[in-house]
Amino acid sequence: MRAAAAQVTVVVVTWQAAHLVGPCLASLAAQSQAHELVLVDNASTDGTAALVRRDYPRARVLALPRNTGFAGGVHAALAQVDTPYLALLNNDAVADPSWLQVACAYLDEHPGVAGVSSRMLLADRPDVVNNAGVVLLASCYGADRGLGDPDGGAYRAAARVFGASGGACVLRTLAVKAVGGVDPRWFLYYEDTDLSWRLRLGGWEIHYCPQAVVYHRHAASSDVRSASFAFHNERNRLLTLARNAPLPTAAGALAAYLVTTISLAVKRTLGVAVPDHPTADPALRLRALASGVRLLPAVAVSRRSSSRRARRRVLSQWRGVPALPIEPE
């Protein structure tokens, strides 16, 4: 059932997480803001879709025939979203009852802002920050602003940030669609950084709103030490730069990636100790690179939608900058 006078649609993407999705959807049912809800089930075999249809009948369940990842799930749902705002919430997160109301009101008051990133706190340590927006590191890769820091101080103040975390954010639907939506080819990870790049290249602002609070079970629905995480993370951050960054920056990141991969291969051959993590596996890194090369021609086409000046402007403004003050509108 569609909620009356809803101005926001919440999209929750899930896969094999029937044990997680209940608390997430219960927190949405308790929201003070009227909303629509789309639950995208990525071909789960654990009964997730049936559970949601039974216990949360107001949710529209979009059951996909195969696992398309988080990016593919959001992409599929976006075609069904006709409300002014689109909210994304991880299936292992629980939102404060005022989350949507606060974030939607913020967008109402700031017409130049395309997205509001939430104050995500660790569910098992709610005095510790999980994410306070996406940072563009000096390496030009994306990262969680504030990850592991004590909550408080700068994280209690609204700010301009480079990007919005797909784990808990509210976005302007038309802005997202205007820049091409969420790219399903990313599958998992970096889809929010890529979208943030494109929104900024399109002239939009992204803000962090500390009053929009979400509690997240970090890595409960994915294993950050898995080969899948390493593969998609390595591939997608290179693709994100290839699509959005100035060419010298993208080329430099690729060169650094190749040098690191060769160095790791040489060290393994010589018996030198290397980190015990899939990202240090030269074979995996080469597979990620090969996959990225196959996708590169299609991804690079979208570079035409932004100018070299815009790419240089975004990079110079946000490279290595965690946050900036909010300017008067």
Secondary structure as the mmCIF struct_conf table of DSSP 4:
data_model
#
loop_
_struct_conf.conf_type_id
_struct_conf.id
_struct_conf.beg_label_comp_id
_struct_conf.beg_label_asym_id
_struct_conf.beg_label_seq_id
_struct_conf.end_label_comp_id
_struct_conf.end_label_asym_id
_struct_conf.end_label_seq_id
HELX_LH_PP_P HELX_LH_PP_P1 ARG A 2 ALA A 3
TURN_TY1_P TURN_TY1_P1 ALA A 4 ALA A 5
STRN STRN1 VAL A 8 THR A 14
BEND BEND1 TRP A 15 GLN A 16
HELX_RH_AL_P HELX_RH_AL_P1 ALA A 18 ALA A 29
TURN_TY1_P TURN_TY1_P2 ALA A 30 ALA A 30
BEND BEND2 SER A 32 GLN A 33
STRN STRN2 GLU A 36 ASP A 41
BEND BEND3 ALA A 43 ALA A 43
BEND BEND4 THR A 45 GLY A 47
HELX_RH_AL_P HELX_RH_AL_P2 THR A 48 ASP A 55
TURN_TY1_P TURN_TY1_P3 PRO A 57 ARG A 58
BEND BEND5 ALA A 59 ALA A 59
STRN STRN3 ARG A 60 ALA A 63
BEND BEND6 PRO A 65 ARG A 66
HELX_RH_AL_P HELX_RH_AL_P3 GLY A 69 LEU A 78
TURN_TY1_P TURN_TY1_P4 ALA A 79 GLN A 80
BEND BEND7 THR A 83 PRO A 84
STRN STRN4 TYR A 85 LEU A 89
TURN_TY1_P TURN_TY1_P5 ASN A 91 ASP A 92
STRN STRN5 ALA A 93 ALA A 95
TURN_TY1_P TURN_TY1_P6 PRO A 97 SER A 98
HELX_RH_AL_P HELX_RH_AL_P4 TRP A 99 GLU A 109
TURN_TY1_P TURN_TY1_P7 PRO A 111 GLY A 112
STRN STRN6 VAL A 113 LEU A 122
TURN_TY1_P TURN_TY1_P8 ALA A 123 ASP A 124
STRN STRN7 ARG A 125 ASN A 131
BEND BEND8 ALA A 132 GLY A 133
STRN STRN8 VAL A 134 LEU A 136
TURN_TY1_P TURN_TY1_P9 ALA A 138 SER A 139
BEND BEND9 CYS A 140 CYS A 140
STRN STRN9 GLY A 142 ASP A 144
TURN_TY1_P TURN_TY1_P10 ARG A 145 GLY A 148
HELX_LH_PP_P HELX_LH_PP_P2 ASP A 149 ASP A 149
STRN STRN10 PRO A 150 PRO A 150
BEND BEND10 ASP A 151 GLY A 152
HELX_RH_3T_P HELX_RH_3T_P1 GLY A 153 ARG A 156
BEND BEND11 ALA A 157 ALA A 157
STRN STRN11 ALA A 159 ARG A 160
BEND BEND12 PHE A 162 PHE A 162
STRN STRN12 GLY A 163 GLY A 163
TURN_TY1_P TURN_TY1_P11 GLY A 166 GLY A 167
STRN STRN13 ALA A 168 ARG A 172
HELX_RH_AL_P HELX_RH_AL_P5 THR A 173 ALA A 178
TURN_TY1_P TURN_TY1_P12 VAL A 179 GLY A 180
HELX_RH_3T_P HELX_RH_3T_P2 PRO A 184 TRP A 186
BEND BEND13 LEU A 188 TYR A 190
HELX_RH_AL_P HELX_RH_AL_P6 GLU A 191 LEU A 201
TURN_TY1_P TURN_TY1_P13 GLY A 202 GLY A 203
STRN STRN14 GLU A 205 HIS A 216
TURN_TY1_P TURN_TY1_P14 HIS A 218 ALA A 219
BEND BEND14 ALA A 220 SER A 222
TURN_TY1_P TURN_TY1_P15 VAL A 224 ARG A 225
BEND BEND15 SER A 226 SER A 226
HELX_RH_AL_P HELX_RH_AL_P7 ALA A 227 ASN A 244
BEND BEND16 ALA A 245 ALA A 245
HELX_RH_AL_P HELX_RH_AL_P8 LEU A 247 LEU A 270
TURN_TY1_P TURN_TY1_P16 GLY A 271 GLY A 271
BEND BEND17 ASP A 276 HIS A 277
HELX_RH_3T_P HELX_RH_3T_P3 PRO A 278 ALA A 280
HELX_RH_AL_P HELX_RH_AL_P9 PRO A 282 ALA A 300
HELX_RH_3T_P HELX_RH_3T_P4 VAL A 301 SER A 305
BEND BEND18 SER A 306 SER A 306
HELX_RH_AL_P HELX_RH_AL_P10 ARG A 308 TRP A 318
TURN_TY1_P TURN_TY1_P17 ARG A 319 GLY A 320
STRN STRN15 LEU A 324 LEU A 324
HELX_LH_PP_P HELX_LH_PP_P3 PRO A 325 PRO A 328
#
